[in-house]
Amino acid sequence: MFVRIVGREGDSAARAVAEDRDKRFHVSTAGQRRKRADIAERPVMNGANAWQSGTSVQLTLAEVQVKKT
């Protein structure tokens, strides 16, 4: 999966990150895209991008006592 970086630098920042990763890990982002070109893109499920609707579920961490047996 390719992560899009949004910022003032635009796509050039994303390309720079991908190129750096490719060099460090000896992989090819372009090669992976070519290998996966025949894989159909699946539709996004409802609720998968909750950030677009402005609501989401938030979990809260809480410390609780446990019983030792």
C-alpha positions as CSV (number, residue, x, y, z in Angstrom):
1,M,0.0,0.0,0.0
2,F,1.3,3.4,-0.9
3,V,0.9,6.1,1.8
4,R,0.2,9.6,0.4
5,I,2.0,12.4,2.2
6,V,0.1,15.7,2.2
7,G,1.9,18.9,2.8
8,R,3.4,22.0,1.3
9,E,5.9,19.9,-0.6
10,G,3.1,17.9,-2.4
11,D,3.9,14.7,-4.3
12,S,7.6,15.5,-4.5
13,A,7.8,14.7,-0.7
14,A,6.1,11.4,-1.2
15,R,8.4,10.5,-4.1
16,A,11.4,11.4,-2.0
17,V,10.2,9.2,0.9
18,A,9.5,6.3,-1.5
19,E,12.9,6.6,-3.2
20,D,14.7,6.7,0.2
21,R,12.8,3.6,1.3
22,D,13.5,1.8,-2.0
23,K,17.3,2.4,-1.6
24,R,17.4,1.4,2.1
25,F,15.4,-1.8,1.7
26,H,16.6,-2.7,-1.8
27,V,13.0,-2.7,-3.2
28,S,11.3,-1.1,-6.2
29,T,8.0,0.8,-5.7
30,A,7.6,1.1,-9.4
31,G,8.2,-2.7,-9.8
32,Q,5.7,-3.5,-7.2
33,R,3.1,-1.4,-8.9
34,R,3.8,-3.1,-12.2
35,K,3.4,-6.5,-10.6
36,R,0.1,-5.5,-9.0
37,A,-1.4,-3.7,-12.1
38,D,-3.8,-6.6,-12.8
39,I,-5.3,-6.5,-9.3
40,A,-8.7,-4.8,-9.4
41,E,-9.3,-2.0,-6.9
42,R,-12.0,-2.9,-4.4
43,P,-14.7,-0.4,-3.4
44,V,-14.3,1.3,0.0
45,M,-16.7,-0.1,2.6
46,N,-19.1,2.2,4.4
47,G,-17.5,3.5,7.6
48,A,-14.0,2.6,6.5
49,N,-13.0,6.2,6.2
50,A,-14.7,7.6,9.3
51,W,-12.5,10.6,9.3
52,Q,-14.4,11.9,6.2
53,S,-17.7,11.9,8.1
54,G,-16.4,13.8,11.1
55,T,-17.3,11.0,13.6
56,S,-15.4,8.0,14.8
57,V,-15.2,5.6,17.8
58,Q,-12.7,6.5,20.4
59,L,-11.4,3.9,22.9
60,T,-10.2,5.0,26.4
61,L,-7.5,3.2,28.3
62,A,-8.2,2.6,32.0
63,E,-6.3,0.8,34.7
64,V,-8.4,-1.8,36.4
65,Q,-7.9,-4.2,39.3
66,V,-7.6,-7.9,38.4
67,K,-8.3,-10.9,40.7
68,K,-5.5,-13.3,41.3
69,T,-6.6,-17.0,41.6
